[in-house]
Amino acid sequence: MREVFFGWKVVGAAFVAALFAYGTGLYGPTVFLHALQKTQGWTIATISAAVTVHFLVSAAAVSFLSEAHRRFGIAVVTRVGTALLCVGLLAWGWAQAPWQLFGAAALTGAGYATMSGAGIIAMVSPWFERMRPIALSHAFNGASLSGVVFVPLWTFLIARLGLGEATAIVSAAMLFVLWPLAGRFLRPSPHAMGLVPDGAAALGATTKPERAPRPRRTLLLDRRFITLSASFALGLFAQIGLVTHLVARLAPGIGEAPAAASISLATLCAIAGRMSLATMMDAVDRRVLTSINFATQAGGAALLAFGSSLPALLAGSVLLGLGVGNIVSLPPLIAQVEFDRADIPRIMGLVTAVNQTVLAFAPGVIGALHDATGGYVIPFALAAAIQSLAAIVILLGRSMEKRG
């Protein structure tokens, strides 16, 4: 019986890491915002500001992630991130004053950075080249499934036990699962196991020598990089703003349980959207697929902004969800076909740093607009417009050959 390529076991580990990381670091604040506003009476703008700090710290931490991986290894960094997430969640759960949320946000932000998009890509990419789109799609399905699992789980635990007890239970489960998993599957490397990407034996395999990476300044001036970075920064800003406030937007009109179910529906659609796009990667220009992805989310955001009936809100959640799963996995797949292999780590580091910095302000901006306008119509309409702009910007980076 042929042994399974170890890279697929790494994909499984990355799937579980993404499940917990996104369930606590992305969807956690979505539920916390509504729960804290309801139980403590703190303003949405104040809680949203803490969520912004969460993402800002994540942006700062992710810019050092590749260096930390080289120095300490992916397994150690993932374990440290798990511990930080656990402590931070407890701090969110037991906060008694608004200022305490900002310390909690710093901890969860640092922990989330180790297992968010850049972390998952770092876990999987060394093991795959030709099959990287499919491998990343499977790994990031953990991020999508997290919405299905964690949003109703958070809602149930908070309703039955309270926010503090809910964060204690989830933290204990995460530590119990991720600590041994990181040591078992994230410590080995293809080289150490005598393998090359996609599972070929290293013996007799030939690899083309890589040139030195291009200077950072040269990459920053490259039109392909500028449009790649700008479009995804815009798209992620809109998406994070929408996701963070989705429960607060839906719950007053349809109830907390249906609101949580709507997010679960959206994340189920994210799995379908990601797997569908993965099958088209080699047949359709990846920037065109990305533009369609942004446009789909723009339509969903518009329905969530102006819709009032249950069918309209569900349709908005579905359209938003179809694109959620792809917005993190698409940048490395575009970079894979447009840049030399030696430049990709630096490209992705720059793109991720820009994206994380920009998206960090989304929860606070959407929250401030909500409080200023007395509702979510204008904030969500703005998100729809930003997604539409992202759909245009990504196409500006296409080469003349592809346009013709």
GUKE-394608 format. One record per residue (C-alpha): residue number from 1; residue in one letter; x, y, z. Coordinates in pm, whole numbers. Each point is the difference from the previous one (the first is absolute). Last residue first. Example, Ala and Ser with C-alpha at 12.3 -4.5 7.8 and 13.67 -1.06 7.14 Angstrom:
% residues 2
2|S|1367|-106|714;
1|A|-137|-344|66;
This chain:
% residues 404
404|G|-540|4088|-2635;
403|R|-42|71|365;
402|K|218|-300|87;
401|E|281|124|-222;
400|M|-30|353|139;
399|S|67|-135|349;
398|R|-270|15|266;
397|G|67|233|291;
396|L|-292|232|-70;
395|L|-236|-294|46;
394|I|62|-6|377;
393|V|-98|369|23;
392|I|-347|-51|-151;
391|A|-122|-272|237;
390|A|156|194|292;
389|L|-218|300|-92;
388|S|-310|-217|15;
387|Q|106|-131|342;
386|I|40|359|120;
385|A|-348|92|-126;
384|A|-156|-296|182;
383|A|185|95|321;
382|L|-135|354|-28;
381|A|-352|-143|-32;
380|F|68|-201|318;
379|P|101|314|194;
378|I|-289|208|-144;
377|V|-276|-251|75;
376|Y|137|-118|336;
375|G|-190|225|236;
374|G|-8|315|208;
373|T|210|210|-235;
372|A|282|97|239;
371|D|-15|-319|207;
370|H|6|-220|-308;
369|L|270|211|-165;
368|A|218|-41|310;
367|G|-52|-377|1;
366|I|77|-33|-372;
365|V|318|205|47;
364|G|104|-192|314;
363|P|-61|-343|-154;
362|A|182|100|-323;
361|F|314|155|149;
360|A|189|-330|23;
359|L|-79|-70|-365;
358|V|260|255|-110;
357|T|286|-125|217;
356|Q|-73|-367|-69;
355|N|-10|57|-376;
354|V|325|199|-10;
353|A|187|-258|210;
352|T|-148|-290|-200;
351|V|98|152|-334;
350|L|354|74|118;
349|G|56|-349|142;
348|M|-161|-154|-305;
347|I|234|182|-236;
346|R|305|-85|212;
345|P|-90|-369|4;
344|I|-87|10|-375;
343|D|318|163|-130;
342|A|217|-313|-33;
341|R|-285|-184|-172;
340|D|-13|255|-278;
339|F|-319|202|-12;
338|E|-327|-15|-196;
337|V|-110|-362|28;
336|Q|71|-60|371;
335|A|-90|359|91;
334|I|-356|-62|-115;
333|L|-20|-316|212;
332|P|158|178|297;
331|P|-264|276|-23;
330|L|-301|-235|-51;
329|S|1|-190|332;
328|V|-106|288|224;
327|I|-285|137|-214;
326|N|-118|-341|-109;
325|G|-207|-125|293;
324|V|-184|326|52;
323|G|-122|18|-360;
322|L|-289|-245|13;
321|G|-77|122|352;
320|L|-88|354|-104;
319|L|-235|-136|-265;
318|V|-161|-239|251;
317|S|-32|264|274;
316|G|-164|242|-244;
315|A|-244|-272|-109;
314|L|-84|-64|366;
313|L|-61|370|57;
312|A|-223|24|-306;
311|P|-196|-313|93;
310|L|-49|125|361;
309|S|-141|335|-108;
308|S|176|328|74;
307|G|251|39|-280;
306|F|186|329|-56;
305|A|340|-62|154;
304|L|-2|-380|8;
303|L|-112|-8|-364;
302|A|275|246|-94;
301|A|261|-205|189;
300|G|-101|-313|-191;
299|G|30|175|-334;
298|A|343|131|95;
297|Q|100|-353|104;
296|T|-79|-129|-348;
295|A|192|288|-156;
294|F|308|-84|209;
293|N|-7|-364|-110;
292|I|-57|95|-363;
291|S|309|221|18;
290|T|198|-286|155;
289|L|-102|-237|-281;
288|V|115|261|-252;
287|R|329|35|187;
286|R|48|-377|-6;
285|D|-38|-19|-378;
284|V|-220|-302|-67;
283|A|85|-364|-79;
282|D|278|-81|249;
281|M|-175|151|302;
280|M|-345|-132|-89;
279|T|-8|-299|237;
278|A|121|217|289;
277|L|-286|245|-62;
276|S|-260|-266|66;
275|M|179|-117|316;
274|R|14|353|137;
273|G|-361|86|-77;
272|A|-136|-324|144;
271|I|198|48|320;
270|A|-106|364|22;
269|C|-364|-104|-45;
268|L|29|-193|324;
267|T|147|317|150;
266|A|-300|205|-104;
265|L|-245|-256|133;
264|S|178|-2|336;
263|I|-17|379|-1;
262|S|-373|-18|-65;
261|A|-41|-258|276;
260|A|153|245|249;
259|A|-252|260|-111;
258|P|-280|-258|21;
257|A|101|-71|363;
256|E|34|366|95;
255|G|-333|123|-135;
254|I|-122|104|-346;
253|G|-3|379|7;
252|P|209|92|301;
251|A|238|-296|-64;
250|L|92|78|-362;
249|R|225|305|22;
248|A|159|-88|336;
247|V|66|-352|-132;
246|L|153|140|-319;
245|H|216|266|165;
244|T|335|-180|-6;
243|V|-81|-173|-330;
242|L|-84|323|-183;
241|G|301|197|121;
240|I|226|-296|-66;
239|Q|-132|-29|-354;
238|A|22|370|-86;
237|F|358|38|123;
236|L|86|-337|-158;
235|G|-115|116|-341;
234|L|179|333|19;
233|A|327|-157|116;
232|F|-53|-273|-259;
231|S|-27|250|-282;
230|A|290|216|118;
229|S|247|-288|46;
228|L|-64|-167|-333;
227|T|-21|332|-185;
226|I|331|122|143;
225|F|171|-337|-40;
224|R|-93|-34|-367;
223|R|96|361|-66;
222|D|350|-62|140;
221|L|122|300|199;
220|L|-8|-185|334;
219|L|184|-293|-157;
218|T|291|218|-106;
217|R|20|161|345;
216|R|11|-341|171;
215|P|300|-106|-206;
214|R|-49|-305|-224;
213|P|51|-337|164;
212|A|331|-177|-77;
211|R|-13|-252|-282;
210|E|-133|-348|53;
209|P|182|-306|-124;
208|K|-226|-227|-206;
207|T|-89|-316|184;
206|T|94|-351|-94;
205|A|-143|-309|161;
204|G|227|-303|12;
203|L|-72|-70|362;
202|A|-236|269|128;
201|A|-295|-233|-24;
200|A|-304|170|-150;
199|G|-278|94|241;
198|D|-150|316|-145;
197|P|301|210|105;
196|V|331|-183|61;
195|L|65|-280|246;
194|G|295|-135|197;
193|M|-177|37|336;
192|A|228|280|118;
191|H|-41|177|-334;
190|P|-380|-19|14;
189|S|0|156|350;
188|P|-104|-154|335;
187|R|-125|217|296;
186|L|-353|78|-118;
185|F|-148|-351|23;
184|R|75|-146|344;
183|G|99|307|200;
182|A|-280|215|-135;
181|L|-261|-273|65;
180|P|114|-40|361;
179|W|-71|367|84;
178|L|-297|42|-234;
177|V|-252|-239|154;
176|F|26|52|377;
175|L|74|370|-36;
174|M|-306|52|-218;
173|A|-228|-199|230;
172|A|115|193|307;
171|S|-48|334|-175;
170|V|-349|-94|-119;
169|I|-113|-95|350;
168|A|151|307|167;
167|T|-140|235|-266;
166|A|-351|-133|61;
165|E|37|31|378;
164|G|83|369|-31;
163|L|-267|75|-263;
162|G|-290|-144|199;
161|L|-109|-358|63;
160|R|-315|-77|-201;
159|A|-24|299|-238;
158|I|379|30|-29;
157|L|39|-372|-70;
156|F|-273|-8|-266;
155|T|113|315|-184;
154|W|365|-108|8;
153|L|-93|-342|-137;
152|P|-233|152|-262;
151|V|288|221|-123;
150|F|267|-265|57;
149|V|-105|-292|-216;
148|V|-131|144|-326;
147|G|230|299|20;
146|S|295|-224|71;
145|L|-89|-209|-305;
144|S|120|286|-220;
143|A|335|33|175;
142|G|44|-378|-6;
141|N|-79|11|-371;
140|F|322|199|-15;
139|A|203|-321|13;
138|H|-199|-166|-280;
137|S|30|305|-224;
136|L|370|30|80;
135|A|59|-359|-114;
134|I|-213|44|-315;
133|P|182|316|-106;
132|R|341|-146|99;
131|M|-24|-310|-216;
130|R|279|101|-241;
129|E|208|142|286;
128|F|-64|-177|328;
127|W|173|-85|329;
126|P|171|333|66;
125|S|-336|180|-56;
124|V|-204|-169|276;
123|M|120|137|334;
122|A|107|340|-132;
121|I|-336|46|-174;
120|I|-181|-82|324;
119|G|208|256|191;
118|A|-46|271|-260;
117|G|-377|-44|0;
116|S|-58|-22|375;
115|M|190|-241|227;
114|T|286|206|144;
113|A|-182|331|-38;
112|Y|-288|-120|219;
111|G|230|-23|301;
110|A|125|356|-30;
109|G|-353|132|-54;
108|T|-138|-206|289;
107|L|255|152|238;
106|A|-37|359|-120;
105|A|-379|-32|4;
104|A|0|-108|364;
103|G|201|309|90;
102|F|-247|212|-194;
101|L|-301|-166|159;
100|Q|120|102|344;
99|W|-68|366|-85;
98|P|-372|-78|-35;
97|A|-36|-112|363;
96|Q|-85|-334|160;
95|A|176|-228|-248;
94|W|-44|-371|88;
93|G|-67|-141|-345;
92|W|236|223|-193;
91|A|283|-78|244;
90|L|-75|-372|-25;
89|L|20|27|-378;
88|G|336|175|28;
87|V|146|-275|217;
86|C|-108|-268|-248;
85|L|111|197|-305;
84|L|342|61|153;
83|A|43|-371|75;
82|T|-97|-98|-354;
81|G|241|255|-145;
80|V|283|-142|209;
79|R|-84|-347|-128;
78|T|-14|122|-360;
77|V|338|172|35;
76|V|155|-317|140;
75|A|-137|-219|-280;
74|I|89|244|-279;
73|G|367|12|94;
72|F|188|225|240;
71|R|227|216|-215;
70|R|-140|-55|-349;
69|H|-361|-1|121;
68|A|57|315|205;
67|E|147|175|-305;
66|S|-301|-105|-210;
65|L|-238|127|269;
64|F|153|344|50;
63|S|-253|184|-220;
62|V|-268|-225|149;
61|A|49|158|343;
60|A|-68|355|-113;
59|A|-311|-102|-191;
58|S|-126|-210|291;
57|V|53|295|231;
56|L|-210|209|-236;
55|F|-265|-274|-21;
54|H|-55|-16|377;
53|V|29|379|27;
52|T|-288|27|-247;
51|V|-200|-242|215;
50|A|61|235|293;
49|A|-129|291|-207;
48|S|-307|-206|-87;
47|I|-73|-37|372;
46|T|9|378|40;
45|A|-204|72|-315;
44|I|-260|-261|94;
43|T|-56|184|327;
42|W|36|-180|333;
41|G|-326|-122|152;
40|Q|169|-284|187;
39|T|-232|-287|-90;
38|K|-128|102|-345;
37|Q|304|190|-124;
36|L|223|-274|135;
35|A|-196|-276|-173;
34|H|-26|182|-335;
33|L|370|78|-19;
32|F|99|-339|145;
31|V|-183|-182|-283;
30|T|192|170|-281;
29|P|315|9|218;
28|G|-3|-382|8;
27|Y|-63|-37|-374;
26|L|347|124|-97;
25|G|248|-95|272;
24|T|-196|-276|176;
23|G|-159|-199|-282;
22|Y|265|128|-239;
21|A|283|-141|210;
20|F|-183|-317|105;
19|L|-102|-116|-347;
18|A|320|137|-155;
17|A|210|-220|232;
16|V|-221|-300|-83;
15|F|40|54|-375;
14|A|374|61|43;
13|A|28|-339|169;
12|G|-187|-164|-286;
11|V|218|178|-256;
10|V|305|-126|193;
9|K|-139|-351|-33;
8|W|-30|66|-372;
7|G|366|99|-7;
6|F|90|-334|160;
5|F|-84|-179|-325;
4|V|-228|-290|89;
3|E|179|-335|7;
2|R|-63|-236|-288;
1|M|-144|-337|105;
